[in-house]
Amino acid sequence: MIFTVHANDSVSDVLGVTTTALHGLPDEVTHECLIIVDEFMANMTHHVYPHAGDMDWTLKLDKTSSGVTMKFRYAGAKFDPFEAAKTVTDRPIEQRSIGGLGLVLISSLSDEQHYHYHDGMNEWTIKKNF
């Protein structure tokens, strides 16, 4: 399933569509996937498109017999979220800036992560195994 998220779509609307798309998966997997989508949306709102009224992005969900793959795709400057997540935890907590722990959470909830940038588009693929 592929769907486009628009600037005026609420988090609950997006999570509702995601829940429907994940129907039939184990509850724990669905819950963790919803956390990943929610964290991604927070990053989009606060970091990628904080002032833009037009922040469309797409989410492709693929279910298999062994897991689910979530592919987030959006326009913007190149930003590798997994490289950024590594730098968040490399200092004592007192020396860290605010933010970035959502990326660490996404990494901890997923089994595979891949990032690709091409022609102004960021593509972030996250796999969650059963």
Backbone as a ProteinNet text record, in pm:
[ID]
protein_1_A
[PRIMARY]
MIFTVHANDSVSDVLGVTTTALHGLPDEVTHECLIIVDEFMANMTHHVYPHAGDMDWTLKLDKTSSGVTMKFRYAGAKFDPFEAAKTVTDRPIEQRSIGGLGLVLISSLSDEQHYHYHDGMNEWTIKKNF
[TERTIARY]
84.6	0	89.2	57.3	128.5	26.7	59.7	-26.5	56.3	-0.9	64.3	6.7	96.5	57.1	71.7	-31.6	-32.5	-17.2	19	45.2	-72.9	-194.3	-310.2	-361	-293.9	-332.4	-288.4	-378.4	-344	-266.6	-195.2	-122.1	-219.1	-333	-429.4	-483.6	-503.7	-548	-443.8	-318.8	-210.8	-193.8	-199.7	-186.7	-305.9	-423.1	-539.9	-523.3	-476	-451.6	-343	-239.6	-130.5	-182	-264	-320.9	-400.4	-480.6	-558.4	-466.9	-360.8	-267.4	-193.6	-174.3	-100.8	-192.1	-320.1	-416.6	-367.1	-378.2	-338.8	-200.2	-122.3	10.9	-1.1	100.4	98.7	86.7	11.2	-13.4	115.3	215.5	341.5	409.6	407.2	468.4	391.7	259.4	177.4	206.8	210.4	237.1	372.9	475.4	609.2	615.6	545.9	540.7	470.2	365.9	295.2	384.7	465.8	561.4	660.5	708	802.8	738.7	616.8	547.6	525.4	483.9	461.2	590.9	700.1	829.3	874.3	851.7	887.1	807.9	677	594.9	643.1	682.8	734	860.2	948.6	1070.1	1037.5	940.8	902	849.1	765.6	703	803.4	893.8	983.8	1116.2	1159.9	1292.7	1295.1	1216.2	1223.1	1138.3	1013.4	920.6	859.2	939.2	880.7	794.2	820.4	745.2	668.1	678.7	615	471.4	383.7	246.2	225.5	326.3	312.8	421.2	394.6	496.2	453.9	413	370.6	487.2	458.6	555.5	478.3	547	477.8	529.9	440.4	473.5	425.9	517.8	484.2	501.4	396.9	399.6	388.4	481.5	478.3	483.6	380.2	376.4	419.5	501.4	539.1	511.5	542.7	522	622.4	728.7	830.3	846.6	773.8	789	715.8	745.9	686.9	799	789	884	808.9	864.4	808.6	908.6	863.1	951.3	893.7	967.6	930.2	1006.6	937.1	1001	954.9	1053	1019.2	1128.1	1087.9	1181.6	1251.5	1373.8	1445.9	1595	1667.5	1812.5	1849.2	1963.8	2010.9	2028.6	1969.1	1979.9	1969.5	2081.2	2083.8	2048.1	1927.3	1882.1	1961.1	2014.8	2085.8	2226.4	2288.7	2416.5	2394.3	2286.6	2254.2	2226.5	2157.7	2125.3	2252	2354.2	2479.6	2544.6	2533.2	2598.5	2523.8	2396.8	2316.4	2366.6	2407.2	2442.9	2593.7	2672.2	2817	2876.5	2791	2836.5	2754	2807.9	2727.9	2602	2496.2	2366.4	2374.6	2460.8	2473.7	2528.8	2598.7	2661.5	2581.3	2470	2389.2	2294.5	2267.3	2164.2	2028.5	1923.6	1788.6	1755.8	1692.2	1647.6	1733.1	1681	1754.2	1721.9	1660.7	1634.6	1524.6	1438.9	1339.4	1405.5	1516.4	1591.5	1650.1	1697.8	1751.7	1639.3	1522.8	1407.5	1367.7	1360.3	1325.7	1426.3	1553.4	1656.8	1640.6	1606.1	1593.9	1470.1	1367.3	1244.5	1247.5	1346.5	1350.6	1467.9	1459.1	1563.4	1661.8	1616.7	1703.5	1666	1765.4	1742.1	1833	1775.9	1853.8	1814	1911.5	1886.6	1943.9	1869.2	1912.3	1868.3	1954.9	1921.1	1947.9	1846.1	1860.9	1768.7	1825.3	1747.8	1660.7	1718	1646.1	1545.1	1545.2	1448.3	1521.5	1476.3	1524.4	1436	1497.4	1422.2	1478.5	1392.6	1429.8	1349.5	1418.1	1351.7	1380.4	1273.2	1283.1	1212	1279.4	1219.1	1204.6	1086.7	1055.5	1020.3	1098.2	1073.6	978.4	912.8	825.8	911
-116.9	0	123.2	220.3	348.1	458.2	550.1	665.2	790.4	902.9	1032.7	1103	1159.7	1235.6	1383.5	1460.5	1603.9	1684.6	1810.5	1898	1905.6	1899.1	1912.8	1779.4	1669.6	1539.5	1531.2	1488.7	1477.1	1348.2	1347.5	1227.8	1111.4	1136.9	1028.5	974.5	1061	1013.3	921.3	963.6	884	752.3	756.8	633.3	541.5	597.9	515.9	442.7	512	448.6	341.7	373.8	278.2	154.2	172.7	59.8	-30.6	29.5	-48.5	-126.9	-63.2	-129.2	-245	-234.6	-337.5	-444.8	-439.1	-534.9	-678.8	-757.4	-897.4	-925.2	-821.2	-841.2	-858.3	-917.4	-926.4	-786.6	-777.2	-647.5	-573.5	-643.4	-578.7	-516.3	-586.7	-535.3	-412	-420.6	-305.8	-185.6	-206.7	-98.1	-33	-113.4	-59.1	13.6	-36.1	33.2	167.7	173.2	299.9	400.9	355.3	444.9	499.5	414	457.6	564.5	541.2	638.6	769.7	760.3	879.5	959.4	893.3	961.4	1024.3	953.8	1008.9	1138.2	1135.2	1254.4	1370.3	1341.1	1445.9	1507.9	1425.4	1477.1	1562	1519	1595.8	1733.1	1735.6	1860.3	1955.4	1901.7	1987.4	2018.2	1932.9	1951.2	1968	1891	1895	2008	2017.8	2118.2	2200.7	2265.2	2334.3	2455.3	2519.3	2639	2623.7	2509.4	2491.2	2443.8	2499.4	2454.5	2334.3	2302.6	2195.1	2091	1998.8	1900.2	1759.1	1741.3	1608.9	1510.3	1390.7	1281.8	1152.8	1048.8	921.9	814.6	722.4	605.7	483	392.1	265.1	155.8	76.2	-34.2	-165.7	-254.8	-388.3	-492.4	-576.2	-685.9	-813.8	-892.3	-1024.5	-1125.2	-1249.2	-1351.9	-1340.4	-1260.2	-1249.5	-1109.7	-1012.3	-878.1	-773.1	-650.1	-536.1	-438.8	-380.3	-279.2	-148.5	-43.3	90.7	175.7	236.3	321	462.2	554.3	694.5	768.3	855.1	928.2	1073.3	1165	1307	1392.2	1509	1603.8	1681.7	1722	1804.2	1783.8	1853.5	1839.6	1698.4	1652.6	1519.5	1512.9	1408.5	1388.3	1239.3	1179.2	1037	1022.3	977.5	972	875.9	771.9	673.4	718.9	795.9	857.1	961.1	1036.9	1137.7	1072.7	959.5	890.9	845.3	807.7	763.4	875.8	998.9	1110.2	1154.7	1117.7	1159.1	1095.1	971.6	898	885.8	963.1	949.8	1041.7	1115.6	1205.3	1182	1218.6	1208.8	1294.2	1256.2	1322.6	1471.9	1510.5	1651.4	1735.8	1673.7	1745.5	1736.6	1668.9	1653.2	1769.7	1799.9	1899.6	1830.2	1909.3	1854.4	1799.2	1685.7	1626.9	1509.6	1436.7	1325	1189.3	1185	1054.9	977.8	1047.9	978.9	890.9	938	858	733.8	750.5	636.7	537.6	587.7	501.7	424	491.4	423.6	313.2	342.4	240.6	121.6	148.9	39.5	-46.5	10.7	-64.3	-140.7	-114.9	-177.1	-274.1	-362.1	-463	-427.8	-350.5	-304.7	-162.3	-82.5	53.7	81.6	147.5	187	329.4	404.3	541.4	560.4	634.8	663.5	804.8	878.6	1013.8	1020.6	1065.6	1073.1	1182.8	1270.7	1376.4	1457.4	1496.2	1579.8	1507.3	1374.8	1296.3	1208.9	1216.7	1128.9	1005.4	888.9	764.6	686.5	662.2	598.9	470.9	357	226.7	161.3	116	54.4	-79.2	-183	-315.3	-362.8	-418.5	-476.3	-623	-712.4	-856.3	-905.4	-1018.5	-1079.8	-1169.3
0	0	0	-84	-89	-64	25.7	42.7	63.2	21.9	35	155.8	235	353	317.9	345.9	316.3	444.5	428.9	543.2	639.2	588.2	676.2	731.2	702.5	757.3	903.5	988.8	1130.2	1155.4	1266.2	1306.3	1323.4	1386	1407.3	1275.9	1175.6	1044.1	981.3	985.7	925.8	1000.4	1132.9	1209.8	1187	1163.6	1131.4	999.6	896.9	767	781.4	858.9	880.5	952.9	1054	1128.6	1035.4	949.6	852.9	759.7	713	621.7	688.9	820.4	893.9	953	921.9	975.5	956	1060.9	1055.1	1109.2	1134	1191	1342.6	1405	1551.8	1613.7	1723.5	1787.6	1820.8	1871.2	1908.2	1786.3	1674.3	1551.1	1503.6	1503.9	1462.8	1551.4	1681.8	1776.5	1749.2	1730	1705.6	1571.6	1470.4	1341.4	1355	1435.2	1458	1529.6	1622.4	1689.1	1587.1	1497.6	1394.2	1305.5	1259.9	1174.5	1250.5	1375.6	1457.1	1474	1502.5	1518.2	1386.3	1275.8	1145.3	1121.4	1150.4	1130.4	1217.9	1340.7	1428.9	1369.4	1316.2	1253.4	1131.2	1051.9	933.9	975.5	1076.3	1121.5	1185.6	1265.4	1342.1	1272.9	1181.3	1123.8	972.4	901.8	755	699.3	743.5	691.8	805	890.7	1005.4	969.5	855.3	819.1	689.4	628	497.3	513.8	436.2	436.9	347.1	268	170.2	195.5	284.7	320.8	282.5	160.3	117.1	119.5	163.8	159.2	141.1	100.8	78.5	172.4	201.5	281.5	205	181	117	221.6	241.9	337.7	262	286.5	226	336.4	342.5	440.2	369.4	438.8	389.7	500.9	476	578.5	693.3	674.1	778.7	837.2	783.8	837.3	756.8	789.2	719.5	684.3	564.8	520.8	504.7	563.3	551.5	475	366.7	286.6	286.9	349.1	355.9	245.9	172	62.6	67.9	65.1	73.4	9.6	-39.7	-99.5	10.5	-17.9	78.4	66.8	152.3	156.8	200.8	157.2	194.4	346	405.7	550.1	577.9	617.6	650.9	798.5	828.4	967.4	1054.2	996.3	1077	1111.4	1024.1	1060.4	1169.8	1157.6	1259	1393.9	1394	1519.4	1591.4	1516.7	1579.2	1658.8	1609.7	1678.7	1803.4	1815.4	1930.5	2058.8	2051.6	2172.9	2194.5	2121.7	2136.2	2243.2	2315.1	2421.8	2548.1	2663.9	2787	2773.7	2840.6	2826.8	2858.1	2949.6	2986.3	2871.2	2778.1	2667.4	2537.5	2539.4	2418.9	2400.1	2274.1	2245.8	2249.3	2258.4	2261.4	2123	2121.5	1995	1953.1	1854.6	1797.1	1855.2	1972.3	2033.2	1960.7	1886.6	1804.3	1699.6	1643.5	1545.8	1612.5	1734.4	1809.7	1838.9	1876.6	1903.3	1778	1664.4	1539	1509.5	1526.2	1502.8	1595.7	1721.2	1818.3	1792.9	1731.2	1705	1573.3	1490.6	1358.1	1347.3	1248.1	1229	1118.5	1022.2	913.7	878.8	842.4	798.7	678.9	580	462	425.8	380.6	338.4	199	117.1	-19.7	-54.9	-123.7	-170.5	-319.6	-393.9	-539.3	-594.3	-674.9	-741.2	-644.9	-532.2	-437.2	-350.7	-357.4	-279.4	-177.2	-53.5	52.8	54.8	68.6	78.9	196.9	292.7	417.9	429.3	423.4	427.9	562	626	758.1	754.1	802.1	803.4	946.7	972.5	1103.7	1081.2	1139.2	1125.2	1234.3	1205.5	1307.5	1394.4
[MASK]
++++++++++++++++++++++++++++++++++++++++++++++++++++++++++++++++++++++++++++++++++++++++++++++++++++++++++++++++++++++++++++++++++

